[in-house]
Amino acid sequence: MIGPIFGSVVRMRVSTGKATQSDGRMFTVVVEGFGVGPQRRAERRLTVPFGQLQPLMQTIARKGGRIRMVSADEIPTTGSGAPAPEGGASADAPATRAPAASKAPVSHADVPVNLYKPKDPFIGTVTGNYSLLQDGAIGRVNHITFDLSGGNLHYVEGQSIGIIPDGEDANGKPHKLRLYSIASTRHGDNCEGTTVSLCVRQLQYEKDGVTINGVCSTFLCDIEPGAKVKITGPVGKEMLLPPEEDANIIMLATGTGIAPMRAYLRRMFEPAEREKNPEYQFRGKAWLFMGVPKTANLLYEDDFQRYLSKYPDHFRYTKAISREQQNPSGGRMYIQDRVTEHADEIFSLIEDPKTHVYMCGLRGMEPGIDEAMTTAAAAKGLDWSELRPQLKKADRWHVETY
């Protein structure tokens, strides 16, 4: 049928079920001129359950979007083919939310990849660069933001971008790019879709008694606002979040491995982000395990404490501070020790098919996590060497280490 909805002409394909009955269908809304940055210039397809359809349309209208089409799946049926029992929604009562599990899975084909390549990078402008560490911390870690205006560089949570540092290598050739996990949501820290942020630790190591500074990490940590930077990407489909609002997300991070986790948590809990995402209002369980050497090295701590305060039923935060805490054996407390400590709870969550595990940080964290998971699984009569590939195949075990 064709009819005006909030000032737009919409072609709507629906089943013949009565509009007043409980509706478990998923609706796809095709909209133009809605979103920020590159999204606003492109046609977007948003899929929501019936209970979120009207709020989404109101949001689109309020922000000047143009609805081109709304299509609906058929009402779910029972095994006999009869309509499913009504759940209490009517013209006089709010529609119930369809189970989040009915949402279509993330389509990896729709994820932007290699929009800008090394031979033709995007030139971004640094808008901010500040230290994330407190007094007494070890090393140097900065939060760096780039303006993406004027191009088509867009991304989703869990992806990475490449940075090509200025200058030449010892052979007189341009430096090669380095990949960094994105620390911001697709809307950027300004929630306007025009920026991308990184969490960068300056690499330093000793060689023949001399301190060597990493080329790209030092370049980024030293860079000043207003400087131009060559950016490639985005890349990566390994660390994408599931679309279900009631999914459980276990995050295992060390150091700057917190970058994608920060993006996930902002998407889930940051008020401005939740307003930007009417089709994604997280209501599952998010559990962050964070490993650092000292309390002063905790990153984005104020934000995480704010999420804990506002969403205590949906966010849990467990820290492993190696130089300040002891494990049960009297040694340093590492993230794998915390995994062992909470093994029963972790595996109870993993038994739920809606649970996803994300690991990001130094590659050296993997053996310790594997050992902890092996021990925890054995206590439940499970073989971790068999279970982990199953989780990976089901797209529920996500690892990005370096």
C-alpha positions in Angstrom: 0.0 0.0 0.0 1.0 3.6 -0.4 0.5 6.2 2.2 2.1 9.3 3.9 4.0 8.5 7.1 5.5 11.5 8.9 5.5 13.6 5.8 7.1 11.0 3.5 5.6 8.8 0.8 6.2 5.2 1.6 5.7 1.9 -0.2 5.0 -0.6 2.4 4.8 -4.4 1.8 2.9 -6.1 4.7 1.1 -9.3 5.3 -2.6 -9.4 5.6 -2.7 -9.8 9.4 -4.7 -7.2 11.3 -2.8 -4.2 12.4 -4.0 -4.5 15.9 -2.7 -8.0 16.6 0.6 -8.7 18.3 3.2 -8.4 15.7 6.5 -10.4 15.8 7.6 -9.3 12.4 10.9 -7.6 11.5 10.6 -4.4 9.4 13.2 -3.1 7.0 13.2 0.6 6.5 15.0 2.1 3.4 15.9 5.7 4.1 17.9 8.5 2.5 19.4 11.6 4.0 19.5 10.0 7.5 22.6 9.6 9.6 25.9 11.6 9.7 28.8 12.0 7.4 29.0 9.5 4.5 25.9 7.7 5.9 23.8 10.8 5.2 24.7 10.7 1.6 23.9 7.1 1.1 20.8 5.0 1.1 20.5 3.0 4.3 18.5 -0.1 5.3 17.6 -0.4 8.9 16.0 -3.5 10.3 13.9 -3.3 13.5 11.1 -5.3 15.2 7.6 -4.0 15.1 7.8 -2.4 18.6 10.6 -0.1 17.4 9.2 0.8 14.0 7.2 3.9 15.0 10.0 5.4 17.2 12.5 4.8 14.4 10.2 6.6 11.9 9.8 9.5 14.3 13.6 9.8 14.7 14.0 9.7 10.9 11.4 12.4 10.4 12.9 14.6 13.2 16.3 14.4 11.7 15.2 15.2 8.1 15.5 11.7 6.6 13.4 10.5 3.7 11.7 7.1 4.0 11.7 5.3 0.6 10.2 2.0 1.6 9.2 -0.1 4.5 8.9 -3.9 4.1 7.8 -6.5 6.6 8.4 -10.2 7.0 5.4 -12.5 7.5 4.1 -12.9 11.0 5.9 -15.9 12.6 3.9 -19.1 12.6 3.8 -22.2 14.7 5.0 -25.6 13.5 1.4 -26.3 12.2 1.5 -23.2 10.0 -1.1 -21.3 12.1 -0.4 -17.8 13.3 1.7 -17.7 16.5 -0.3 -16.9 19.7 -0.7 -13.2 20.4 1.5 -11.7 23.1 -0.8 -9.0 24.4 -0.1 -6.2 21.9 -3.1 -4.3 20.6 -4.2 -0.9 19.4 -4.7 0.1 23.1 -1.3 -1.3 24.4 2.3 -0.9 23.4 3.5 -3.5 21.0 5.9 -6.0 22.5 9.5 -6.2 21.3 10.2 -9.1 19.0 13.0 -11.3 20.3 16.4 -9.8 19.4 17.5 -13.2 18.1 15.2 -12.8 15.2 17.3 -10.0 13.8 19.3 -10.8 10.6 22.9 -11.5 11.3 25.6 -9.0 10.4 26.3 -9.1 6.7 30.0 -9.0 6.2 29.5 -8.0 2.6 28.0 -4.7 3.9 31.1 -3.8 6.0 33.3 -1.1 4.4 36.8 -2.4 3.6 39.8 -0.8 1.9 38.0 2.4 0.9 41.4 4.0 0.9 44.6 2.2 -0.1 48.3 2.9 0.5 48.8 4.3 -3.0 45.9 6.7 -2.6 45.3 7.3 1.2 42.9 9.6 2.8 44.5 12.7 4.2 43.0 13.3 7.7 43.6 16.2 10.0 44.5 15.7 13.7 41.9 17.4 15.9 43.1 16.1 19.3 46.0 14.2 20.9 46.2 13.7 24.7 47.6 11.3 27.2 45.4 8.6 28.6 47.7 7.8 31.6 47.7 9.1 35.1 50.8 10.1 37.1 53.0 7.1 37.9 52.0 5.1 34.9 54.4 3.0 32.8 55.1 4.1 29.2 53.1 6.4 27.1 49.6 6.0 25.7 47.7 8.7 23.8 44.1 9.1 22.4 44.4 10.6 19.0 41.4 11.9 16.9 41.4 12.6 13.1 38.9 14.7 11.1 37.5 12.7 8.2 35.5 15.5 6.6 35.6 15.7 2.8 36.1 12.1 2.1 34.3 8.7 2.2 36.2 7.0 5.0 33.7 5.4 7.2 33.8 2.3 9.4 32.1 0.2 12.0 33.1 -0.9 15.5 35.8 -3.5 15.6 37.6 -2.4 12.5 41.1 -1.0 12.1 42.7 1.8 10.0 46.2 2.1 8.6 48.5 5.0 9.3 51.5 5.9 7.0 53.9 7.9 9.1 55.8 10.8 7.5 59.4 10.4 6.4 61.4 7.6 4.9 63.0 4.4 6.1 66.7 3.6 6.2 66.6 2.7 2.5 65.1 6.1 1.5 61.6 4.6 0.9 58.3 5.8 2.4 57.5 4.2 5.7 55.1 1.2 5.5 51.7 1.6 7.1 50.9 0.3 10.6 47.4 -0.9 11.5 45.6 0.3 14.6 42.3 -0.8 16.1 39.7 1.9 16.0 38.7 3.2 19.5 35.6 5.1 18.4 32.1 4.1 17.2 31.0 4.6 13.6 29.8 8.0 14.7 33.1 9.1 16.0 33.8 10.7 19.4 31.8 13.8 18.3 28.8 11.6 17.3 28.7 13.5 14.0 30.2 10.8 11.8 33.2 12.9 10.9 36.0 11.6 13.0 37.9 8.5 13.9 40.0 7.9 17.1 42.9 5.6 18.0 44.4 4.5 21.3 48.2 4.4 20.7 51.0 3.2 22.9 54.5 4.3 22.0 56.6 1.3 21.3 60.0 1.4 23.0 62.6 -1.3 23.3 66.3 -1.7 24.0 68.8 -2.8 21.4 72.6 -2.9 22.1 72.1 -0.7 25.1 70.2 1.9 23.0 66.5 2.8 23.4 64.7 2.4 20.1 61.4 4.2 19.6 58.7 2.7 17.3 58.5 4.7 14.1 54.7 5.1 13.7 53.7 5.0 17.4 56.2 7.8 18.2 55.0 9.7 15.1 51.4 9.5 16.4 52.1 10.2 20.0 54.1 13.3 19.1 51.7 14.7 16.5 50.1 18.1 16.9 46.5 19.1 16.2 46.2 20.5 12.7 48.8 18.1 11.3 47.9 16.0 8.2 48.1 12.2 8.3 47.8 9.6 5.6 45.1 7.1 6.5 44.1 3.8 4.8 41.3 1.3 5.3 39.2 0.5 7.1 40.0 -3.2 7.3 38.8 -6.1 9.4 35.7 -8.3 9.9 37.0 -10.4 12.7 35.9 -8.2 15.6 32.4 -7.1 14.5 29.7 -6.9 17.2 26.6 -9.1 16.8 23.4 -7.2 15.9 21.3 -8.7 18.7 20.5 -6.2 21.5 20.3 -9.0 24.1 23.7 -10.6 23.2 26.2 -11.2 25.9 29.7 -9.7 25.2 32.8 -10.9 27.2 35.8 -8.7 26.5 39.4 -9.6 27.3 41.8 -6.8 26.8 45.3 -5.8 27.8 46.8 -2.4 27.3 45.7 -0.7 24.1 43.7 -3.8 23.2 41.0 -1.8 25.0 40.5 0.2 21.8 37.7 -1.9 20.2 36.2 -2.6 23.6 35.9 1.1 24.2 34.1 1.4 20.8 31.7 -1.4 21.8 31.0 0.0 25.2 30.3 3.5 23.8 27.9 2.0 21.3 26.2 0.1 24.1 26.1 2.7 26.9 27.1 6.2 25.9 23.9 8.4 26.0 24.7 10.3 22.7 25.4 7.0 21.0 22.1 5.4 22.2 20.2 8.3 20.8 22.0 7.9 17.4 21.1 4.2 17.4 17.3 3.7 17.8 17.7 0.3 16.1 20.3 -0.8 18.7 19.5 -0.4 22.4 21.8 -2.9 24.2 20.1 -4.9 26.9 22.4 -7.9 27.2 25.4 -8.5 29.5 28.7 -6.8 28.8 31.7 -8.0 30.9 35.1 -6.3 30.5 38.3 -7.9 31.8 41.1 -5.4 31.6 44.8 -6.1 32.2 47.3 -3.4 33.0 50.6 -3.1 35.0 49.4 -0.3 37.3 46.2 1.5 38.3 47.6 4.6 36.6 47.7 2.6 33.3 43.9 2.0 33.3 42.5 3.6 30.1 39.1 5.3 29.8 38.5 4.6 33.4 36.1 7.5 34.0 33.8 6.4 31.2 33.7 2.8 32.4 32.9 3.8 35.9 30.1 6.0 34.6 28.7 3.0 32.6 28.9 0.9 35.8 27.0 3.4 37.7 24.2 3.9 35.2 23.9 0.3 33.8 24.8 -2.0 36.8 22.6 -4.8 35.4 24.2 -4.8 32.0 27.9 -3.9 32.6 30.5 -5.6 34.7 34.2 -4.6 35.0 37.0 -6.8 36.3 40.6 -5.6 36.5 43.9 -7.4 36.6 46.6 -5.0 37.8 49.7 -7.1 37.6 52.1 -5.0 39.7 49.6 -4.1 42.4 47.5 -7.3 42.9 48.4 -10.9 43.6 46.9 -14.0 42.2 46.0 -17.0 44.6 49.5 -18.4 44.2 51.1 -15.1 45.4 52.4 -14.1 42.0 51.3 -11.1 39.8 47.7 -10.9 38.9 47.2 -11.2 35.1 44.1 -11.3 33.0 44.3 -15.1 32.8 44.1 -15.3 36.6 40.9 -13.4 36.5 39.5 -15.7 33.9 40.4 -18.7 36.1 38.8 -16.9 39.1 35.5 -16.4 37.3 35.6 -19.6 35.2 32.2 -20.9 36.3 30.4 -17.7 35.4 32.2 -17.3 32.1 31.4 -20.8 31.0 27.8 -20.4 32.1 27.6 -17.4 29.8 29.4 -19.3 27.0 26.8 -22.0 27.2 24.3 -19.4 26.1 24.4 -19.2 22.2 23.9 -15.4 22.5 27.4 -15.0 24.1 30.4 -13.7 22.2 34.0 -13.5 23.4 36.4 -10.8 22.2 40.1 -10.8 22.9 42.5 -8.0 21.9 46.0 -7.0 23.0 49.5 -8.4 22.9 49.8 -11.8 21.3 51.5 -13.0 24.5 48.1 -13.0 26.3 46.7 -15.8 24.2 48.6 -18.8 25.7 47.6 -17.7 29.2 44.0 -17.2 28.3 44.0 -20.6 26.5 45.5 -22.3 29.6 42.9 -20.7 31.9 40.0 -21.7 29.6 41.4 -25.2 29.3 41.4 -25.6 33.0 38.0 -24.0 33.4 36.5 -26.2 30.7 38.0 -29.4 32.2 36.4 -28.6 35.5 33.0 -28.8 33.6 34.0 -32.0 31.8 34.6 -30.1 28.5 37.6 -30.1 26.1 38.6 -26.5 25.3 40.6 -27.7 22.3 37.3 -28.9 20.8 35.1 -26.1 22.1 37.1 -23.2 20.9 37.0 -24.2 17.2 33.2 -24.7 17.6 32.8 -21.2 19.0 35.0 -19.8 16.2 32.9 -21.5 13.6 29.8 -20.1 15.1 31.3 -16.6 14.9 31.3 -16.3 18.7 35.1 -16.3 19.4 36.9 -13.2 18.2 40.6 -12.6 18.5 42.8 -9.7 17.4 46.3 -9.8 18.9 49.6 -8.2 17.7 
